[in-house]
Amino acid sequence: MKPRLRRARVGDVDGLLDLERHFPGDRMSRASVRRFLRVPSARVWVVDAPPHGIVGALILLTRRGSAVARIYSVVVDPLARGLGLGRRLVQAAERGAREGGCDAVSLEVREDNAAARALYARLGYAERQRLPGYYDDGGDGLRLRKLLAGPRAR
């Protein structure tokens, strides 16, 4: 079956936590995942690929009064990489940000994550700031931002 992108549901908590094991650090807890699934300031998408289950996920956060949405987390199972799932997830988040009245999306990425940085560059994200020692393990990060197309974009 073709992987299907959809909004996450409460029943996806275990699948989302399973994906978290692919992060070297900064993993979310069960309580955090459950909170993201129920608060209106978070939008969570998953890529579901039966019978394998959830093979990708993205969490987008918004703040009242802010025109900038933040991609909090993106993860694709290593066995599903190279299928364009990361691109699909980020593009869904961008649409969600636009629908929520935002005109830009920001995110943080590990400086040593060449594959993710290449994806974000192809999608139009630009480096805004270096973040030395940003991650729990001391890894450096980069803050990226993309202005969204449309009448509100600045």
C-alpha positions as CSV (number, residue, x, y, z in Angstrom):
1,M,0.0,0.0,0.0
2,K,1.2,3.5,-0.8
3,P,2.2,5.6,2.3
4,R,-0.6,7.9,3.2
5,L,-0.1,11.4,4.8
6,R,-2.8,12.2,7.4
7,R,-3.3,14.2,10.6
8,A,-2.3,12.2,13.7
9,R,-4.8,10.8,16.1
10,V,-4.6,9.8,19.8
11,G,-4.2,6.2,18.7
12,D,-0.9,7.1,17.0
13,V,1.0,7.8,20.3
14,D,2.9,4.5,20.3
15,G,3.8,4.8,16.6
16,L,5.1,8.3,17.2
17,L,7.1,7.2,20.2
18,D,8.5,4.4,18.1
19,L,9.8,6.9,15.6
20,E,11.4,8.9,18.4
21,R,14.0,6.1,18.8
22,H,15.7,7.4,15.6
23,F,16.7,10.6,17.3
24,P,20.2,10.6,18.9
25,G,18.8,12.7,21.8
26,D,16.1,15.2,22.6
27,R,13.4,12.5,22.5
28,M,9.8,13.3,23.4
29,S,8.0,11.6,26.3
30,R,4.7,9.9,26.1
31,A,3.1,12.9,28.0
32,S,4.6,15.4,25.5
33,V,3.3,13.4,22.5
34,R,-0.2,13.2,24.0
35,R,-0.1,16.9,24.8
36,F,0.8,17.8,21.2
37,L,-2.1,15.7,19.9
38,R,-4.6,17.6,22.0
39,V,-3.5,21.2,22.2
40,P,-4.8,23.6,19.4
41,S,-1.4,25.2,19.0
42,A,0.1,22.0,17.6
43,R,-0.7,20.2,14.4
44,V,0.7,16.7,14.0
45,W,0.9,14.8,10.7
46,V,2.0,11.2,10.2
47,V,2.8,9.1,7.2
48,D,1.0,5.7,7.6
49,A,2.3,2.8,5.5
50,P,0.3,-0.3,6.4
51,P,1.3,-2.9,7.4
52,H,4.5,-1.2,8.6
53,G,2.6,1.5,10.6
54,I,3.8,5.1,11.0
55,V,7.0,5.7,9.1
56,G,7.1,9.5,9.3
57,A,5.8,12.3,11.5
58,L,6.0,16.1,11.8
59,I,4.9,18.5,14.6
60,L,4.1,22.1,13.8
61,L,3.6,24.6,16.5
62,T,1.9,28.0,16.4
63,R,1.7,30.8,18.9
64,R,-1.2,33.2,19.2
65,G,-0.2,36.6,17.8
66,S,2.8,35.2,15.9
67,A,3.0,35.1,12.1
68,V,5.8,32.5,12.3
69,A,5.0,28.8,12.8
70,R,7.7,26.4,14.0
71,I,8.4,22.9,12.9
72,Y,9.2,21.3,16.2
73,S,10.0,17.8,15.0
74,V,10.4,15.9,11.7
75,V,11.3,12.2,11.6
76,V,11.2,9.6,8.9
77,D,12.0,5.9,9.6
78,P,15.4,5.1,8.1
79,L,13.8,2.2,6.1
80,A,11.4,4.7,4.4
81,R,14.0,7.4,3.6
82,G,14.5,8.4,0.0
83,L,10.7,8.2,-0.8
84,G,10.0,11.9,-0.5
85,L,8.2,11.5,2.8
86,G,10.1,14.3,4.5
87,R,9.2,16.7,1.7
88,R,5.5,15.7,1.9
89,L,5.5,16.3,5.6
90,V,7.2,19.7,5.4
91,Q,4.9,20.8,2.6
92,A,1.8,19.7,4.6
93,A,3.2,21.8,7.5
94,E,3.6,24.8,5.3
95,R,0.0,24.5,4.1
96,G,-1.1,24.2,7.7
97,A,0.9,27.2,8.7
98,R,-0.6,29.3,5.8
99,E,-4.1,28.1,6.8
100,G,-3.4,29.2,10.4
101,G,-2.5,32.7,9.2
102,C,1.3,32.4,9.4
103,D,3.5,33.8,6.7
104,A,6.8,32.1,7.7
105,V,8.0,28.8,9.1
106,S,11.1,28.3,11.2
107,L,12.9,25.2,12.5
108,E,16.0,24.0,14.1
109,V,18.2,21.3,12.5
110,R,21.4,19.6,13.6
111,E,24.3,21.2,11.8
112,D,25.7,17.7,11.1
113,N,22.5,16.4,9.5
114,A,23.4,16.9,5.9
115,A,20.4,15.1,4.5
116,A,17.9,17.2,6.4
117,R,19.8,20.4,5.6
118,A,19.8,19.5,1.9
119,L,16.0,18.9,2.0
120,Y,15.3,22.2,3.7
121,A,17.6,24.1,1.2
122,R,15.7,22.5,-1.7
123,L,12.4,23.6,-0.1
124,G,13.6,27.2,0.3
125,Y,14.7,27.4,3.9
126,A,17.5,29.8,4.7
127,E,19.9,29.8,7.6
128,R,19.1,32.5,10.1
129,Q,21.3,31.7,13.1
130,R,24.0,29.2,14.3
131,L,23.1,27.5,17.6
132,P,26.3,26.2,19.3
133,G,25.7,23.3,21.7
134,Y,21.9,23.5,21.1
135,Y,21.1,19.8,21.4
136,D,21.2,17.7,24.6
137,D,24.3,15.9,23.5
138,G,26.1,19.1,22.8
139,G,25.6,19.0,19.1
140,D,25.4,22.3,17.2
141,G,22.2,23.4,15.5
142,L,21.0,25.9,12.9
143,R,17.8,27.9,12.9
144,L,16.3,28.1,9.4
145,R,13.3,30.1,8.1
146,K,11.2,30.1,5.0
147,L,8.8,32.9,4.0
148,L,5.6,31.4,2.7
149,A,4.2,32.4,-0.7
150,G,0.9,34.2,-0.8
151,P,-0.7,37.5,-0.1
152,R,0.5,37.7,3.5
153,A,4.1,36.8,2.9
154,R,6.6,39.5,3.9
